[in-house]
């Protein structure tokens, strides 16, 4: 069932298979690879942009902390100047203003500090005051009220200094430091830092222009470099702040902005940077769409060219398929392909097909001729069997006539000759049991001894386990016949022949050994049509080749004394007969 379902989805034609191969192994993997590469490029650009923005935020945080340190050191340095303390102690003039000499002194002291803050010294404002009034200030606006409030706050809170942040139109970071002369406080030093102006000026030098926001712990926006711009969503900022370890950046998928966060622990502030990705990536999504459209167009063009190429290949194959169907169904073996319609590899294939059909036509014609010859030979064989069957029937009539007249010798002669004739006429049997072949040899020996007055003594040596071994029909009888007719001279009285069968491993060895005068092995194995000499041995050798395909051998050996040994080696095949009832 599963194979039938799977076969339904597997393309059957060459065109569809090539198309499926192209889609599965070229188009789809190449498309996925392009998408992966594009995403990797986009991710790499985002990562580089995120690291750069995070690095800029870290640099701003470090510089803010450094500037705070410089402001504090400058204020401490001023508070330790005796001339500044003396100017604060002298107080105001009778008209409520600061004497000109004291102003010049304070101005000189402050101008000595300002070079430390270059090139942003214009963003720092210094104010010198006692606890009741302002003596000197570089600020253009009137800050007397706020200064007196800060001084009073320091005294009430018993603190040496305080950092404050002013909101509204003039957002500044202010350091107020108490100046002491002895135990009582003599006055204060106030330093106002326009950090928003500094932040805007500093960001303008960065390669990536971020929108910066300063937020407190409650996520209230204190200030920013881009008025009117909305800060990133709180959930995105919280997610970035709460992750451990904190990543360098995150992407707001709604606005497609890259968000970075850096903390300023001394102020409990957070610096939040926001950069629209489209500012840096520009038309990258549009380029992506155009790229994939171009890729699809090229892929469709490639598929079209592939189908044209496949059609060029499959057209002659389909023609060849039709021709082969004609060969099978209509048996038109003279069918040929027109070679002038092909070229290249297809021409070679067409020539090969034409040669194949020509060879098939020739082989079939040859098979027809051989079939007619076989029929003629079978007819001749049937005709040739008529006379031997007539002779066999006549022989049986003579045998029973001799038996009725109690002529035992003639009866046994006819019986033995009948066994030989029946075995020779049985053309359906090629292999006999060893015991049956021994029976044939005994029948043949009986006839020869009757003819030669019992000159020959034939002994049989074989193990009972080999009596059902299969050997070629009439394989031992020709060897015994050869020994009787060629091994002994007419005066020799002691004529002995030994028929022997032994097994050596998986081989069966048959031997016929005589004690005659010996024969010429070359003459014995060479057929002589005039005297019929050697035909039996030659026939035996050829039958062994046909039956055992080179696994059997036959040889004639002159023995050490006198006589000849004929030896056959063949595979050992045991065929036990079925017992009755099996």
C-alpha positions as CSV (number, residue, x, y, z in Angstrom):
1,X,0.0,0.0,0.0
2,X,2.7,2.4,1.0
3,X,4.7,1.6,-2.2
4,X,1.6,2.3,-4.3
5,X,1.1,5.7,-2.6
6,X,4.8,6.5,-3.0
7,X,4.7,5.5,-6.6
8,X,1.8,7.9,-7.2
9,X,4.0,10.8,-6.1
10,X,7.2,9.7,-7.8
11,X,7.5,11.3,-11.3
12,X,7.3,8.7,-14.1
13,X,8.5,10.4,-17.2
14,X,12.0,11.6,-17.8
15,X,10.9,15.3,-18.1
16,X,9.2,15.3,-14.8
17,X,12.0,13.5,-13.1
18,X,14.6,16.0,-14.4
19,X,12.3,18.8,-13.3
20,X,11.9,17.3,-9.8
21,X,15.7,16.8,-9.6
22,X,16.2,20.4,-10.6
23,X,13.7,21.7,-8.0
24,X,14.9,19.4,-5.1
25,X,18.6,19.6,-5.6
26,X,19.2,22.9,-7.3
27,X,16.4,25.5,-7.1
28,X,15.2,24.9,-3.6
29,X,18.6,24.5,-2.0
30,X,20.0,27.5,-3.9
31,X,16.9,29.6,-2.8
32,X,17.3,28.5,0.8
33,X,21.0,29.3,0.6
34,X,20.3,32.8,-0.7
35,X,17.8,33.5,2.0
36,X,20.2,32.2,4.6
37,X,23.1,34.3,3.2
38,X,20.8,37.4,3.0
39,X,19.7,36.9,6.6
40,X,23.3,36.4,7.7
41,X,24.3,39.6,5.9
42,X,21.4,41.5,7.5
43,X,22.2,40.0,11.0
44,X,25.9,40.8,10.6
45,X,25.0,44.4,9.7
46,X,22.7,44.7,12.6
47,X,25.4,43.2,14.9
48,X,28.0,45.7,13.7
49,X,25.6,48.6,14.0
50,X,24.5,47.4,17.5
51,X,28.1,47.1,18.7
52,X,28.9,50.6,17.3
53,X,25.9,52.2,18.9
54,X,26.6,50.4,22.2
55,X,30.2,51.6,22.1
56,X,29.1,55.2,21.5
57,X,26.7,55.0,24.4
58,X,29.5,53.6,26.6
59,X,31.8,56.4,25.5
60,X,29.2,59.1,26.3
61,X,28.6,57.5,29.8
62,X,32.3,57.5,30.5
63,X,32.7,61.1,29.4
64,X,29.7,62.3,31.5
65,X,31.3,60.6,34.5
66,X,34.6,62.2,33.7
67,X,33.1,65.7,33.3
68,X,31.3,65.3,36.6
69,X,34.7,64.5,38.2
70,X,36.3,67.5,36.6
71,X,33.5,69.8,37.8
72,X,33.9,68.5,41.3
73,X,37.7,68.9,41.3
74,X,37.3,72.4,39.9
75,X,34.8,73.3,42.6
76,X,37.1,71.9,45.4
77,X,40.1,73.8,43.9
78,X,38.2,77.1,44.0
79,X,36.9,76.4,47.5
80,X,40.5,76.1,48.8
81,X,41.6,79.5,47.3
82,X,42.2,82.0,50.2
83,X,41.5,85.0,47.9
84,X,38.1,83.6,47.1
85,X,37.3,83.1,50.7
86,X,38.5,86.7,51.5
87,X,36.3,88.1,48.7
88,X,33.2,86.2,50.1
89,X,34.0,87.4,53.7
90,X,34.3,91.1,52.7
91,X,30.7,90.9,51.6
92,X,28.7,93.5,49.7
93,X,29.3,97.2,49.2
94,X,27.0,99.8,50.9
95,X,24.8,100.0,47.8
96,X,24.3,96.2,47.9
97,X,26.7,95.4,45.0
98,X,29.9,93.5,45.1
99,X,33.0,95.7,45.1
100,X,34.8,95.9,41.8
101,X,38.1,94.6,43.2
102,X,36.4,91.5,44.5
103,X,34.7,90.9,41.1
104,X,38.0,91.0,39.3
105,X,39.5,88.6,41.8
106,X,36.7,86.1,41.4
107,X,36.7,86.5,37.7
108,X,40.4,85.7,37.6
109,X,40.0,82.7,39.7
110,X,37.2,81.2,37.6
111,X,39.0,82.0,34.3
112,X,41.9,80.0,35.5
113,X,39.6,77.0,35.9
114,X,37.7,77.2,32.6
115,X,40.5,75.9,30.2
116,X,40.1,72.5,31.9
117,X,36.7,72.1,30.2
118,X,37.7,73.0,26.6
119,X,36.3,72.8,24.0
120,X,33.0,72.9,26.0
121,X,33.9,75.6,28.5
122,X,31.0,77.8,27.3
123,X,28.6,75.1,28.6
124,X,29.8,75.5,32.2
125,X,28.6,78.4,34.4
126,X,30.2,79.3,37.8
127,X,28.5,81.2,40.5
128,X,30.2,82.5,43.8
129,X,27.8,83.5,46.7
130,X,27.6,83.8,50.4
131,X,24.6,82.4,52.2
132,X,22.5,85.5,51.5
133,X,23.5,86.9,48.1
134,X,25.4,86.3,44.9
135,X,28.8,87.9,44.6
136,X,29.8,86.8,41.1
137,X,28.3,84.6,38.3
138,X,29.1,83.8,34.7
139,X,25.5,83.1,34.0
140,X,23.6,85.6,32.0
141,X,20.3,84.9,33.6
142,X,19.4,85.9,37.2
143,X,19.9,82.9,39.3
144,X,20.0,84.6,42.7
145,X,16.8,83.1,44.0
146,X,17.8,79.5,43.1
147,X,21.3,80.0,44.4
148,X,20.1,81.3,47.8
149,X,17.7,78.3,48.0
150,X,20.5,75.9,47.2
151,X,22.7,77.4,49.9
152,X,20.0,77.2,52.4
153,X,19.3,73.6,51.5
154,X,23.0,72.7,52.0
155,X,23.0,74.3,55.4
156,X,19.8,72.7,56.5
157,X,20.8,69.2,55.3
158,X,24.3,69.5,56.7
159,X,25.9,68.4,53.5
160,X,29.2,69.6,52.0
161,X,27.9,69.4,48.4
162,X,24.9,68.3,46.4
163,X,24.1,67.4,42.7
164,X,20.8,68.6,41.4
165,X,19.0,68.4,38.1
166,X,16.9,71.3,36.7
167,X,14.0,70.6,34.4
168,X,12.1,72.7,32.0
169,X,13.5,74.9,29.3
170,X,17.0,75.2,30.9
171,X,17.9,71.7,31.8
172,X,21.2,71.7,33.6
173,X,23.2,69.5,36.0
174,X,24.2,71.6,39.0
175,X,26.9,71.0,41.6
176,X,26.5,73.1,44.8
177,X,29.6,73.1,47.1
178,X,29.8,74.7,50.6
179,X,32.8,76.9,51.2
180,X,34.0,76.9,54.8
181,X,36.3,79.3,56.6
182,X,36.7,77.7,60.0
183,X,33.6,76.1,61.4
184,X,30.9,78.4,60.0
185,X,30.1,78.3,56.3
186,X,31.4,81.3,54.4
187,X,29.4,80.8,51.1
188,X,28.9,78.4,48.2
189,X,30.3,77.6,44.8
190,X,27.7,76.7,42.2
191,X,28.6,75.0,38.8
192,X,25.9,74.6,36.2
193,X,26.6,72.1,33.4
194,X,24.5,72.3,30.2
195,X,24.7,68.6,29.6
196,X,22.0,68.6,26.8
197,X,24.1,71.1,24.8
198,X,27.2,69.0,25.5
199,X,25.3,65.8,24.5
200,X,24.1,67.3,21.2
201,X,27.6,68.6,20.4
202,X,29.2,65.3,21.3
203,X,26.8,63.1,19.3
204,X,27.3,65.2,16.2
205,X,30.9,63.9,16.0
206,X,29.8,60.2,16.1
207,X,29.6,58.2,12.8
208,X,26.2,56.9,13.8
209,X,23.7,59.6,14.7
210,X,21.6,58.2,17.5
211,X,18.5,59.6,19.1
212,X,19.5,59.7,22.8
213,X,17.2,59.9,25.8
214,X,18.1,60.3,29.5
215,X,15.7,58.5,31.7
216,X,15.5,58.0,35.5
217,X,14.8,54.8,37.4
218,X,11.0,55.3,37.0
219,X,11.6,55.4,33.2
220,X,10.6,59.1,33.0
221,X,12.3,60.9,30.2
222,X,14.5,63.7,31.7
223,X,15.8,65.0,28.5
224,X,16.8,64.0,24.9
225,X,18.8,65.1,21.9
226,X,15.9,65.0,19.5
227,X,12.9,67.1,20.8
228,X,9.6,65.8,19.5
229,X,10.9,62.2,19.2
230,X,9.2,59.5,21.2
231,X,11.4,57.3,23.3
232,X,11.4,53.5,22.8
233,X,8.6,51.5,24.4
234,X,9.1,50.7,28.0
235,X,8.7,47.0,27.6
236,X,11.6,46.9,25.1
237,X,13.8,49.0,27.5
238,X,12.9,46.8,30.5
239,X,13.5,43.6,28.5
240,X,17.0,44.9,27.6
241,X,17.7,46.0,31.2
242,X,16.6,42.8,32.8
243,X,18.4,40.3,30.6
244,X,21.5,38.8,32.2
245,X,24.0,39.1,30.8
246,X,22.8,42.3,29.2
247,X,23.1,42.2,25.4
248,X,24.6,45.0,23.5
249,X,21.4,45.9,21.7
250,X,17.9,44.7,20.8
251,X,15.5,45.3,17.9
252,X,12.1,46.8,18.3
253,X,10.2,44.8,15.7
254,X,7.3,47.3,15.6
255,X,9.3,50.4,14.7
256,X,12.3,48.5,13.3
257,X,14.6,50.6,15.5
258,X,17.8,49.4,17.1
259,X,17.8,50.1,20.8
260,X,20.8,50.3,23.1
261,X,20.9,51.1,26.9
262,X,23.7,52.3,29.2
263,X,23.4,53.1,32.9
264,X,24.9,56.0,34.8
265,X,25.0,54.6,38.4
266,X,26.1,57.9,40.0
267,X,23.0,59.7,38.9
268,X,20.6,56.7,38.7
269,X,20.1,57.6,35.1
270,X,19.9,55.5,31.9
271,X,21.1,56.5,28.5
272,X,18.8,55.1,25.8
273,X,19.9,55.2,22.2
274,X,17.5,54.6,19.2
275,X,18.5,54.2,15.6
276,X,16.0,53.5,12.7
277,X,17.4,50.6,10.8
278,X,16.1,52.0,7.5
279,X,18.5,54.9,7.9
280,X,21.5,52.5,7.5
281,X,19.9,49.6,5.5
282,X,18.1,52.0,3.2
283,X,16.4,50.1,0.4
284,X,17.8,46.7,1.4
285,X,14.4,45.1,1.7
286,X,13.5,46.5,-1.7
287,X,16.8,45.2,-3.1
288,X,16.0,41.8,-1.5
289,X,12.6,41.6,-3.3
290,X,14.2,42.7,-6.6
291,X,16.9,40.1,-6.2
292,X,14.5,37.3,-5.6
293,X,12.3,38.4,-8.5
294,X,15.4,38.3,-10.7
295,X,16.3,34.9,-9.3
296,X,12.8,33.5,-10.1
297,X,12.9,34.9,-13.6
298,X,16.3,33.2,-14.2
299,X,15.1,30.0,-12.6
300,X,12.0,29.9,-14.9
301,X,14.2,30.6,-17.9
302,X,16.6,27.8,-16.8
303,X,13.6,25.4,-16.4
304,X,12.3,26.4,-19.9
305,X,15.8,25.7,-21.4
306,X,16.0,22.5,-19.4
307,X,12.7,21.3,-20.9
308,X,13.8,22.2,-24.4
309,X,17.1,20.2,-23.8
310,X,15.2,17.3,-22.3
311,X,12.8,17.3,-25.2
312,X,15.7,17.1,-27.6
313,X,17.0,14.1,-25.7
314,X,13.7,12.3,-25.1
315,X,12.3,12.7,-28.6
316,X,14.7,10.1,-30.1
317,X,14.3,8.0,-27.1
318,X,10.5,8.0,-27.5
319,X,11.0,7.1,-31.2
320,X,13.3,4.3,-30.2
321,X,10.7,3.1,-27.6
322,X,8.0,2.9,-30.4
323,X,10.4,1.0,-32.6
324,X,11.1,-1.5,-29.8
325,X,7.4,-1.9,-29.2
326,X,7.1,-2.8,-32.9
327,X,9.9,-5.4,-32.4
328,X,8.1,-7.0,-29.4
329,X,4.5,-6.7,-30.5
330,X,4.5,-7.0,-34.3
331,X,7.9,-8.8,-34.6
332,X,9.1,-6.4,-37.2
333,X,12.7,-7.1,-36.8
334,X,13.6,-5.3,-40.1
335,X,12.5,-2.0,-38.4
336,X,15.3,0.6,-38.4
337,X,15.9,4.2,-37.2
338,X,16.7,6.9,-39.8
339,X,20.2,7.8,-38.9
340,X,20.2,11.0,-40.8
341,X,17.7,12.5,-38.3
342,X,20.2,12.2,-35.4
343,X,23.5,13.7,-34.4
344,X,26.1,13.4,-31.7
345,X,25.5,10.8,-29.0
346,X,22.0,10.2,-30.3
347,X,23.5,9.2,-33.7
348,X,25.7,6.6,-32.0
349,X,22.7,5.3,-30.0
350,X,20.6,5.0,-33.2
351,X,23.5,3.1,-35.0
352,X,23.7,0.8,-32.0
353,X,19.9,0.2,-32.1
354,X,20.1,-0.6,-35.8
355,X,22.9,-3.0,-35.3
356,X,21.0,-4.6,-32.4
357,X,17.9,-5.1,-34.6
358,X,20.0,-6.5,-37.4
359,X,21.7,-8.9,-35.0
360,X,18.3,-10.0,-33.6
361,X,17.0,-10.6,-37.1
362,X,20.1,-12.7,-38.0
363,X,19.9,-14.6,-34.7
364,X,16.2,-15.4,-35.1
365,X,16.8,-16.6,-38.7
366,X,19.7,-18.8,-37.4
367,X,17.4,-20.1,-34.7
368,X,14.8,-21.0,-37.3
369,X,17.3,-22.8,-39.4
370,X,18.6,-24.7,-36.3
371,X,15.0,-25.6,-35.3
372,X,14.4,-27.1,-38.7
373,X,17.6,-29.0,-38.5
374,X,16.7,-30.3,-35.0
375,X,13.3,-31.4,-36.4
376,X,15.1,-33.2,-39.2
377,X,17.5,-34.9,-36.9
378,X,14.7,-36.0,-34.6
379,X,12.9,-37.5,-37.5
380,X,16.0,-39.3,-38.6
381,X,16.6,-40.6,-35.0
382,X,13.1,-41.9,-34.8
383,X,13.6,-43.7,-38.1
384,X,16.9,-45.1,-37.0
385,X,15.3,-46.5,-33.8
386,X,12.9,-48.6,-35.8
387,X,15.5,-51.3,-36.9
388,X,17.1,-51.6,-33.4
389,X,13.7,-52.1,-31.9
390,X,12.9,-54.7,-34.5
391,X,16.2,-56.4,-33.7
392,X,15.5,-56.3,-29.9
393,X,12.0,-57.8,-30.4
394,X,13.6,-60.5,-32.6
395,X,16.3,-61.1,-30.0
396,X,13.6,-61.5,-27.3
397,X,11.8,-64.1,-29.5
398,X,15.0,-66.1,-29.9
399,X,15.7,-65.8,-26.2
400,X,12.3,-67.3,-25.3
401,X,12.6,-69.9,-28.0
402,X,16.0,-71.0,-26.5
403,X,14.4,-71.0,-23.0
404,X,11.6,-73.2,-24.2
405,X,14.0,-75.7,-25.8
406,X,16.1,-75.5,-22.6
407,X,19.1,-74.0,-24.5
408,X,20.5,-72.2,-21.4
409,X,23.6,-70.9,-23.1
410,X,21.7,-69.3,-26.0
411,X,19.1,-67.9,-23.5
412,X,21.8,-66.2,-21.3
413,X,23.5,-64.9,-24.5
414,X,20.3,-63.3,-25.7
415,X,19.5,-62.0,-22.2
416,X,22.9,-60.2,-21.9
417,X,22.7,-58.8,-25.4
418,X,19.2,-57.6,-24.7
419,X,20.4,-55.7,-21.6
420,X,23.0,-53.9,-23.7
421,X,20.5,-53.1,-26.5
422,X,17.9,-51.8,-24.1
423,X,20.4,-49.5,-22.4
424,X,21.7,-48.2,-25.8
425,X,18.1,-47.5,-27.0
426,X,17.1,-45.5,-23.9
427,X,18.1,-42.0,-25.1
428,X,16.4,-40.2,-22.2
429,X,18.9,-41.5,-19.6
430,X,22.4,-40.0,-19.5
431,X,23.5,-41.1,-16.0
432,X,23.3,-44.5,-14.4
433,X,24.0,-45.8,-10.9
434,X,27.4,-47.5,-10.6
435,X,25.7,-50.9,-9.8
436,X,23.7,-50.6,-13.0
437,X,26.8,-49.9,-15.1
438,X,28.5,-52.9,-13.4
439,X,25.5,-55.0,-14.5
440,X,26.0,-53.9,-18.1
441,X,29.7,-54.7,-17.9
442,X,28.9,-58.2,-16.5
443,X,26.5,-58.7,-19.4
444,X,29.1,-57.6,-21.9
445,X,31.7,-59.8,-20.2
446,X,29.4,-62.8,-20.4
447,X,29.1,-62.5,-24.1
448,X,32.8,-62.0,-24.6
449,X,33.7,-65.0,-22.5
450,X,31.2,-67.1,-24.4
451,X,32.8,-66.0,-27.6
452,X,36.4,-66.6,-26.4
453,X,35.8,-69.7,-24.3
454,X,36.2,-68.0,-20.9
455,X,39.7,-66.5,-21.5
456,X,39.0,-63.4,-19.4
457,X,38.7,-63.1,-15.6
458,X,37.0,-59.8,-14.6
459,X,37.1,-58.7,-11.0
460,X,35.0,-55.8,-9.5
461,X,36.4,-53.7,-6.6
462,X,34.1,-51.0,-5.1
463,X,32.6,-50.1,-1.8
464,X,28.9,-50.6,-1.3
465,X,28.5,-46.9,-0.4
466,X,29.3,-46.1,-4.0
467,X,26.8,-48.4,-5.7
468,X,24.4,-45.5,-6.1
469,X,27.0,-43.1,-7.4
470,X,25.9,-41.6,-10.7
471,X,28.2,-42.1,-13.7
472,X,27.8,-41.6,-17.5
473,X,25.9,-44.4,-19.2
474,X,28.2,-46.9,-21.0
475,X,31.4,-45.4,-19.5
476,X,33.0,-48.6,-18.1
477,X,31.8,-51.0,-20.9
478,X,33.9,-49.2,-23.7
479,X,37.0,-49.4,-21.4
480,X,36.5,-53.2,-20.8
481,X,35.8,-53.7,-24.5
482,X,39.0,-51.8,-25.4
483,X,41.0,-54.0,-22.9
484,X,39.6,-57.2,-24.4
485,X,40.2,-56.3,-28.0
486,X,43.6,-54.5,-27.7
487,X,45.4,-55.5,-24.5
488,X,45.9,-59.3,-24.9
489,X,47.6,-61.3,-27.7
490,X,46.0,-64.5,-28.9
491,X,48.4,-66.9,-27.0
492,X,48.0,-65.2,-23.6
493,X,46.1,-67.4,-21.2
494,X,46.0,-65.4,-18.0
495,X,43.9,-62.5,-19.0
496,X,42.7,-60.5,-16.0
497,X,40.8,-57.2,-15.9
498,X,40.0,-55.3,-12.8
499,X,37.1,-52.8,-12.7
500,X,37.6,-50.5,-9.7
501,X,35.7,-47.5,-8.2
502,X,37.0,-45.4,-5.3
503,X,36.1,-42.0,-3.9
504,X,38.8,-39.3,-3.3
505,X,37.2,-36.4,-1.4
506,X,34.5,-35.0,-3.7
507,X,35.7,-36.9,-6.7
508,X,34.8,-40.4,-8.0
509,X,37.6,-42.3,-9.6
510,X,36.8,-45.2,-12.1
511,X,39.6,-47.5,-13.2
512,X,39.8,-50.4,-15.7
513,X,43.2,-52.1,-15.4
514,X,44.4,-55.1,-17.4
515,X,47.6,-57.3,-17.4
516,X,47.9,-57.4,-21.1
517,X,50.9,-56.5,-23.2
518,X,50.0,-52.8,-23.3
519,X,48.7,-50.7,-26.2
520,X,49.9,-47.5,-28.0
521,X,48.0,-44.8,-26.1
522,X,48.1,-42.4,-29.1
523,X,46.7,-45.1,-31.4
524,X,44.1,-46.1,-28.9
525,X,42.8,-42.6,-28.4
526,X,42.8,-41.7,-32.2
527,X,39.5,-42.6,-34.0
528,X,39.9,-44.8,-37.1
529,X,36.8,-44.9,-39.3
530,X,38.0,-47.9,-41.3
531,X,38.6,-50.2,-38.3
532,X,36.3,-48.5,-35.8
533,X,39.3,-48.3,-33.5
534,X,39.3,-45.5,-30.8
535,X,35.8,-44.4,-31.5
536,X,34.5,-45.6,-28.1
537,X,37.2,-43.8,-26.2
538,X,36.8,-40.6,-28.2
539,X,33.1,-40.7,-27.7
540,X,33.6,-41.3,-23.9
541,X,35.9,-38.3,-23.7
542,X,33.5,-36.0,-25.5
543,X,30.6,-37.1,-23.4
544,X,32.5,-36.4,-20.2
545,X,33.2,-32.8,-21.5
546,X,29.5,-32.3,-22.3
547,X,28.2,-33.7,-19.0
548,X,30.7,-32.2,-16.5
549,X,32.0,-29.0,-18.2
550,X,35.7,-29.6,-17.6
551,X,35.3,-31.1,-14.1
552,X,35.9,-34.6,-15.4
553,X,39.0,-36.1,-17.0
554,X,40.0,-39.3,-18.8
555,X,43.5,-40.8,-19.2
556,X,45.3,-44.0,-20.3
557,X,48.4,-45.0,-18.3
558,X,51.0,-47.6,-19.0
559,X,51.5,-49.5,-15.8
560,X,54.9,-50.1,-14.3
561,X,54.9,-53.8,-15.1
562,X,52.8,-54.5,-18.1
563,X,49.3,-53.7,-19.1
564,X,47.2,-50.5,-19.3
565,X,45.2,-48.5,-16.7
566,X,42.3,-46.4,-18.0
567,X,41.2,-43.8,-15.4
568,X,38.2,-41.5,-15.2
569,X,37.9,-38.7,-12.6
570,X,34.5,-37.0,-12.2
571,X,32.5,-35.3,-9.5
572,X,31.1,-37.6,-6.8
573,X,27.3,-37.7,-7.1
574,X,25.3,-40.0,-4.8
575,X,21.6,-40.6,-5.6
576,X,20.0,-42.8,-3.0
577,X,16.7,-44.4,-4.3
578,X,13.5,-43.8,-2.3
579,X,12.5,-46.6,0.1
580,X,9.1,-48.0,-0.3
581,X,6.6,-45.8,1.6
582,X,8.7,-42.7,1.5
